[in-house]
């Protein structure tokens, strides 16, 4: 089964941050459908969305993102989970 998922990250700005954030997806042959980043002072805000991610991969990728040096926060958003609960 697959789910639409977005990962929202806040991290310390560094030149190698964005390639490190994409690495967990590349290792699993997943191509994000959308990526957005914005710098605010010393903090980089990053959003990565995948329309159809295998459910068993979601928590693995979230864990990999949390282990990246400089990442302060990772939030996982799954829109259909909110709709199902409503």
C-alpha angles and dihedrals in degrees: 000000000000135000138197106245137176126196117205115196136185115196143160111270114256133153094245098044100101097050089048091051092052095046097083089056094047092050089058095043091247120144115203114233093213136013127182130176135181131182119221111179108299093346128086118204113204131184122190120183129190118187097203113021118165107253093230091059098052099080092040092056092044089054092049091051091051090054095056111113110252097021109131102177139011122191121187117208124190110179096196091056089060092048092049091052093050 
